């Protein structure tokens, strides 16, 4: 299920299925295989911040309050782009300092679900941009619905959930676990952090280069400061 959208009835039916029928034949959950696939997708979504699920969204701020997008899953970061070069120039942080902080508020009601807002301590000078992981929608089991995760990885996760619900941890359970771990490792290796710009330098929170003091290797202490007599928090921005 997508994050924060499960209903009491869905969880209650799963629990009744587990209590009364450990073979999970679908007495209380109408489409048992669909339910396991949706559960497996949710578990995989929570494994890490998946690169391919990241989304940048401009936030509309009114009276220092911004409402998060409807497909919001979880926050990775928040920033603004003052010069329009698609690079972050200023970062905001949950419970951060006055000029760059915000409060994250989850508004929950059992009849309507959850919405999320950010209340900034100071009104932003530029449009805040939320970098977040999208919450994937449920499969409904009708027609053609394409997968986000590799089919075999999703299948193994669903099999693990089924085995654990049925308290069937013998036999091929260990081999399924091992296969799942291998598939997950390979998927992360091939699709996470691909083609990064590796740079051997220090940067501040906005990506600006930070210089530090240099010391002579042959003089044993006669060093020089390459930051133009500034401290080592000086950036070249």
JOGI-V304430 format. One record per residue. N is the residue number from 1. PSI is psi in whole degrees, -180 to 180 (999 if undefined). OMEGA is omega in degrees with one decimal (999 if undefined). BURIAL is I if it has 9 or more other ideal C-beta (glycine too) atoms within 8 Angstrom, else O. Layout:
# JOGI-V304430
n:psi:omega:burial
N:PSI:OMEGA:BURIAL
N:PSI:OMEGA:BURIAL
This chain:
# JOGI-V304430
n:psi:omega:burial
1:150:173.9:I
2:152:-178.8:I
3:133:173.9:I
4:15:-179.9:O
5:3:176.5:O
6:149:177.3:O
7:162:178.3:O
8:-42:-176.4:O
9:-41:-179.3:O
10:-46:-179.3:I
11:-39:179.3:I
12:-43:179.5:O
13:-38:176.8:I
14:-41:-178.5:I
15:-41:176.8:O
16:-39:177.1:I
17:-43:-178.7:I
18:-40:-176.6:I
19:-39:-170.3:O
20:-18:-175.0:O
21:86:-175.5:I
22:-10:175.2:O
23:-7:175.5:O
24:61:-177.8:I
25:0:174.3:O
26:29:178.4:I
27:-34:-177.0:O
28:-27:175.2:I
29:116:-169.0:I
30:-50:-179.3:O
31:91:-171.0:O
32:-38:-179.3:I
33:-40:177.1:O
34:-41:-179.6:I
35:-41:179.1:I
36:-37:177.4:I
37:-42:178.4:I
38:-39:176.7:I
39:-42:179.3:I
40:-41:178.4:I
41:-39:179.2:I
42:-44:179.4:I
43:-45:179.8:I
44:-36:179.6:I
45:-30:-176.4:I
46:-3:-176.3:O
47:-36:-178.0:O
48:175:169.1:O
49:103:-176.5:O
50:128:-179.6:I
51:-44:-173.8:I
52:-6:177.4:O
53:4:-178.2:I
54:142:-177.8:I
55:140:175.2:I
56:129:-177.6:O
57:126:174.9:O
58:136:179.1:O
59:138:174.2:I
60:122:-175.8:O
61:129:175.2:I
62:123:-177.5:O
63:41:177.1:O
64:9:-178.0:I
65:132:177.0:I
66:134:177.4:I
67:134:-178.4:O
68:157:-178.9:I
69:158:-177.2:O
70:-23:179.5:O
71:18:-179.8:O
72:132:175.5:I
73:-59:177.1:I
74:154:-172.9:O
75:135:170.3:I
76:-36:178.4:O
77:172:176.4:O
78:139:-174.9:I
79:176:166.7:I
80:157:-177.2:I
81:93:-172.7:I
82:-34:-174.2:O
83:5:174.0:O
84:26:179.7:O
85:13:179.3:O
86:17:175.0:O
87:143:-179.1:O
88:132:176.6:I
89:-16:-176.8:I
90:132:-179.3:I
91:144:174.3:I
92:149:-176.5:I
93:141:176.9:I
94:126:-178.8:O
95:29:-179.4:O
96:-168:-179.7:O
97:165:-172.6:O
98:-45:-173.5:O
99:-10:-179.9:O
100:20:-177.2:I
101:159:175.1:I
102:158:173.7:I
103:130:175.4:I
104:124:-175.8:I
105:127:173.9:O
106:117:178.7:O
107:108:-174.3:O
108:136:172.0:O
109:133:-173.7:O
110:-16:179.2:O
111:-21:-177.1:O
112:-12:179.0:O
113:-149:-173.3:O
114:144:165.9:O
115:158:-176.3:O
116:139:176.9:I
117:157:172.0:I
118:128:174.9:I
119:114:-177.5:I
120:142:177.1:I
121:-35:176.4:I
122:139:-178.9:O
123:127:-178.1:O
124:145:177.6:I
125:-25:179.9:O
126:169:-179.2:I
127:120:176.2:I
128:143:178.2:I
129:124:-179.4:I
130:125:172.7:I
131:117:-172.4:I
132:162:174.5:I
133:129:179.6:I
134:142:173.3:I
135:117:-178.2:I
136:142:178.9:I
137:157:176.2:O
138:150:163.7:O
139:143:179.4:I
140:-9:174.5:O
141:19:179.8:O
142:133:177.5:O
143:-155:-178.9:O
144:119:177.2:O
145:120:-175.4:O
146:149:-177.9:O
147:149:169.4:O
148:-45:180.0:O
149:154:176.3:I
150:142:-173.9:O
151:-44:-176.5:O
152:-37:177.8:O
153:-44:178.5:I
154:-40:179.1:I
155:-44:-179.6:I
156:-40:178.6:I
157:-40:177.6:I
158:-40:178.3:I
159:-39:178.7:I
160:-46:179.3:I
161:-41:179.1:I
162:-46:-179.6:I
163:-43:-178.2:I
164:-39:177.1:O
165:-37:-178.7:I
166:1:-177.2:I
167:39:179.8:O
168:79:-174.7:O
169:13:176.6:O
170:-164:176.0:O
171:-118:-174.6:O
172:8:-178.3:O
173:-47:-178.6:I
174:-40:179.8:O
175:-34:176.6:O
176:-43:178.1:I
177:-47:-178.8:I
178:-41:178.5:O
179:-41:178.4:I
180:-46:-179.7:I
181:-40:178.9:O
182:-44:179.7:O
183:-41:179.8:I
184:-43:178.6:I
185:-44:-179.1:O
186:-38:179.3:O
187:-43:177.8:I
188:-43:-178.5:I
189:-35:-175.7:O
190:-18:-171.2:O
191:-6:178.1:I
192:136:174.7:I
193:37:-179.3:O
194:140:178.4:O
195:48:178.1:O
196:160:176.8:O
197:95:-179.3:O
198:121:-179.9:O
199:130:179.8:O
200:77:179.8:O
201:161:175.5:O
202:138:177.7:O
203:150:175.4:O
204:-173:-173.8:I
205:-20:179.1:O
206:9:176.1:I
207:1:180.0:O
208:145:-179.4:I
209:134:176.4:I
210:128:178.7:I
211:149:-179.5:I
212:166:179.7:O
213:143:174.5:I
214:145:178.0:O
215:142:179.7:O
216:137:177.9:I
217:-15:-178.0:O
218:-13:-177.7:O
219:-11:176.6:O
220:30:175.9:O
221:-15:177.1:O
222:91:-178.2:O
223:175:175.7:I
224:154:-177.8:O
225:121:-176.7:O
226:23:-178.7:O
227:24:178.3:I
228:45:177.1:O
229:19:172.2:O
230:165:177.6:O
231:175:-172.1:O
232:15:168.7:I
233:1:-179.8:O
234:133:176.4:I
235:162:-176.4:I
236:9:-171.7:O
237:999:999:O
